């Protein structure tokens, strides 16, 4: 299975090698390392590993933590296989079918940030406009109306909220750590690009329709 581990470690030479060796001893194959932040002498990295399941994921966490100064902030399953680039796929689908931009964004964004589900909520009524296939029938985040991108945790559920035009996108996961600022920024940027593509396509369609009507009148 594919696992994502968020690891906080001292930002000094040799520590990353020690962590890699600890993964190897446990039989985990490191597929990708993403640096989320580096500050105050520490780094926060996301490791994507192939885990053959010889032990429980919790034991993998415990073994990694034996490296001095290392802390594992979360271990959770991921569908984001290295090299698959789900964010590029998302934008490609939106460019091809801009009229389905919001639906495509909601359906695809959980895989982009290793989350479980997403919904887009009307900011006025609080009603769910569209939910991904794993979204619950009753969304506990329906009352969130963020004025800016934000990440919160409610009753053990980690939520990332990004405003849209008259609505807001909510991405959720119950496993793993809270959304990091780097993940929130990624969701915000992708949402912004998706909105821009949809508006651009709508503008072209409106201009084309107006030109067609003008042509009919002149004829």
C-alpha positions as CSV (number, residue, x, y, z in Angstrom):
1,X,0.0,0.0,0.0
2,X,1.0,3.6,-0.4
3,X,1.5,5.6,2.8
4,X,2.2,9.3,3.4
5,X,4.2,10.1,6.5
6,X,4.7,13.7,7.7
7,X,8.0,13.8,9.5
8,X,9.5,16.7,11.5
9,X,13.3,16.4,11.8
10,X,16.4,18.4,12.7
11,X,17.6,20.3,9.7
12,X,21.2,19.2,9.7
13,X,23.4,17.0,7.6
14,X,23.0,13.2,8.1
15,X,19.5,13.2,9.7
16,X,17.7,12.6,6.5
17,X,20.0,9.6,5.8
18,X,19.2,8.2,9.2
19,X,15.5,8.5,8.6
20,X,15.9,6.8,5.1
21,X,17.8,3.9,6.7
22,X,15.1,3.5,9.4
23,X,12.5,3.2,6.6
24,X,14.7,0.6,4.8
25,X,15.1,-1.5,8.0
26,X,11.3,-1.6,8.3
27,X,10.9,-2.7,4.6
28,X,9.4,0.6,3.4
29,X,10.5,1.8,0.0
30,X,10.7,5.6,-0.2
31,X,9.1,6.8,-3.5
32,X,9.1,10.6,-2.9
33,X,10.2,13.2,-0.4
34,X,8.5,16.6,-0.4
35,X,9.8,19.4,1.8
36,X,7.0,21.4,3.3
37,X,9.0,23.8,5.4
38,X,12.4,24.6,6.8
39,X,12.7,27.0,9.7
40,X,14.2,27.4,13.1
41,X,16.6,24.6,12.6
42,X,14.0,22.0,11.7
43,X,12.4,20.7,8.5
44,X,9.0,19.2,7.9
45,X,8.9,16.6,5.1
46,X,6.2,14.4,3.6
47,X,7.5,10.9,2.7
48,X,5.5,8.8,0.2
49,X,6.5,5.2,0.7
50,X,5.4,1.8,-0.5
51,X,4.6,-0.2,2.5
52,X,4.3,-4.0,2.2
53,X,2.3,-4.2,5.4
54,X,4.7,-6.4,7.4
55,X,3.8,-4.4,10.4
56,X,1.0,-2.0,11.4
57,X,1.6,1.6,10.2
58,X,1.7,2.6,13.9
59,X,4.8,0.5,14.3
60,X,6.4,2.1,11.3
61,X,5.8,5.5,13.1
62,X,7.4,4.2,16.3
63,X,10.5,2.9,14.5
64,X,11.1,6.1,12.7
65,X,10.8,8.1,15.9
66,X,13.8,6.3,17.4
67,X,16.0,8.5,15.3
68,X,17.1,11.3,17.7
69,X,15.1,14.5,17.3
70,X,12.6,13.0,14.8
71,X,8.9,13.3,15.2
72,X,6.2,11.7,13.0
73,X,3.2,14.0,12.9
74,X,1.0,11.6,10.8
75,X,0.7,8.4,8.9
76,X,-2.1,7.9,6.5
77,X,-3.0,6.2,3.2
78,X,-2.6,8.1,-0.1
79,X,-3.7,7.6,-3.7
80,X,-1.2,10.1,-5.0
81,X,1.4,7.9,-6.6
82,X,4.6,9.7,-7.4
83,X,4.8,10.7,-11.1
84,X,1.0,10.6,-11.7
85,X,0.6,14.5,-11.5
86,X,-3.1,14.5,-10.5
87,X,-3.0,18.4,-10.4
88,X,-2.0,18.5,-14.1
89,X,-4.8,16.0,-14.9
90,X,-7.3,18.2,-13.1
91,X,-6.3,21.3,-15.0
92,X,-6.4,19.4,-18.3
93,X,-9.9,18.1,-17.7
94,X,-11.1,21.6,-16.7
95,X,-9.6,23.1,-19.9
96,X,-11.3,20.4,-22.0
97,X,-14.7,20.8,-20.3
98,X,-14.8,24.2,-18.6
99,X,-18.5,24.0,-18.1
100,X,-17.9,21.2,-15.5
101,X,-15.0,23.1,-13.8
102,X,-16.5,23.0,-10.3
103,X,-17.5,19.4,-10.5
104,X,-14.1,18.3,-11.8
105,X,-12.3,20.3,-9.1
106,X,-14.4,18.8,-6.3
107,X,-14.0,15.2,-7.6
108,X,-10.2,15.5,-8.2
109,X,-8.9,17.6,-5.4
110,X,-8.9,14.9,-2.7
111,X,-6.3,12.9,-4.6
112,X,-4.2,16.0,-5.2
113,X,-3.6,16.5,-1.4
114,X,-4.1,13.0,-0.1
115,X,-7.5,13.8,1.4
116,X,-10.7,11.7,1.7
117,X,-13.4,13.9,0.3
118,X,-14.4,17.4,-0.9
119,X,-17.5,19.5,-1.3
120,X,-18.4,22.9,-2.6
121,X,-20.9,24.8,-0.4
122,X,-23.1,27.7,-1.2
123,X,-21.9,30.5,1.0
124,X,-25.4,32.0,1.4
125,X,-27.6,29.0,2.0
126,X,-24.9,26.6,3.3
127,X,-26.3,23.9,1.0
128,X,-23.9,21.5,-0.7
129,X,-23.7,22.1,-4.4
130,X,-21.6,19.1,-5.2
131,X,-19.7,16.5,-3.3
132,X,-17.0,13.9,-4.2
133,X,-17.9,10.3,-4.1
134,X,-16.7,9.8,-0.5
135,X,-18.4,12.9,0.9
136,X,-20.9,12.1,3.7
137,X,-24.6,12.9,3.3
138,X,-24.4,15.4,6.1
139,X,-21.3,17.6,5.8
140,X,-20.1,18.9,9.2
141,X,-18.4,21.9,7.5
142,X,-21.5,23.4,5.9
143,X,-21.5,26.3,8.2
144,X,-17.9,27.4,7.2
145,X,-17.9,30.6,5.2
146,X,-14.2,31.6,5.0
147,X,-13.3,35.0,3.7
148,X,-9.8,33.6,3.0
149,X,-8.2,30.2,2.7
150,X,-8.0,28.6,6.1
151,X,-7.4,25.2,7.8
152,X,-9.3,24.0,10.9
153,X,-9.8,20.8,12.8
154,X,-13.3,19.9,14.2
155,X,-14.0,16.8,16.2
156,X,-11.0,15.1,14.7
157,X,-11.8,16.0,11.1
158,X,-9.2,18.1,9.4
159,X,-10.7,20.7,7.0
160,X,-9.2,23.0,4.4
161,X,-11.6,25.8,3.2
162,X,-11.1,28.0,0.2
163,X,-13.5,30.8,-0.9
164,X,-14.9,30.7,-4.5
165,X,-17.4,32.9,-6.3
166,X,-20.4,32.8,-3.9
167,X,-19.3,29.5,-2.5
168,X,-16.4,27.8,-0.8
169,X,-14.5,24.6,-1.4
170,X,-14.1,22.3,1.6
171,X,-11.5,19.5,1.5
172,X,-11.4,17.0,4.4
173,X,-9.4,14.1,5.9
174,X,-9.9,12.3,9.1
175,X,-6.6,10.4,8.9
176,X,-3.2,12.0,9.0
177,X,-2.2,15.4,10.3
178,X,-4.0,18.8,9.8
179,X,-3.5,20.5,6.5
180,X,-0.2,22.2,6.3
181,X,0.1,25.7,4.9
182,X,1.8,24.4,1.9
183,X,-1.2,22.1,1.1
184,X,-3.6,25.0,1.7
185,X,-1.6,27.2,-0.7
186,X,-1.7,24.4,-3.3
187,X,-5.5,24.0,-3.0
188,X,-5.9,27.8,-3.2
189,X,-3.7,28.1,-6.3
190,X,-5.4,25.2,-8.1
191,X,-8.9,26.7,-7.2
192,X,-7.8,30.0,-8.6
193,X,-6.6,28.5,-11.9
194,X,-9.8,26.5,-12.3
195,X,-11.9,29.6,-11.7
196,X,-9.9,31.5,-14.2
197,X,-10.2,28.8,-16.9
198,X,-14.0,28.6,-16.3
199,X,-14.4,32.4,-16.5
200,X,-12.3,32.6,-19.6
201,X,-14.3,29.9,-21.3
202,X,-17.6,31.6,-20.3
203,X,-16.3,34.9,-21.6
204,X,-15.4,33.4,-25.0
205,X,-18.8,31.7,-25.2
206,X,-20.6,35.0,-24.4
207,X,-18.6,36.9,-27.0
208,X,-19.2,34.2,-29.6
209,X,-23.0,34.3,-28.9
210,X,-23.0,38.1,-29.1
211,X,-21.2,38.0,-32.4
212,X,-23.6,35.5,-33.8
213,X,-26.6,37.5,-32.8
214,X,-25.0,40.7,-34.3
215,X,-24.4,38.8,-37.5
216,X,-28.1,37.7,-37.7
217,X,-29.3,41.3,-37.3
218,X,-27.0,42.6,-39.9
219,X,-28.1,40.0,-42.4
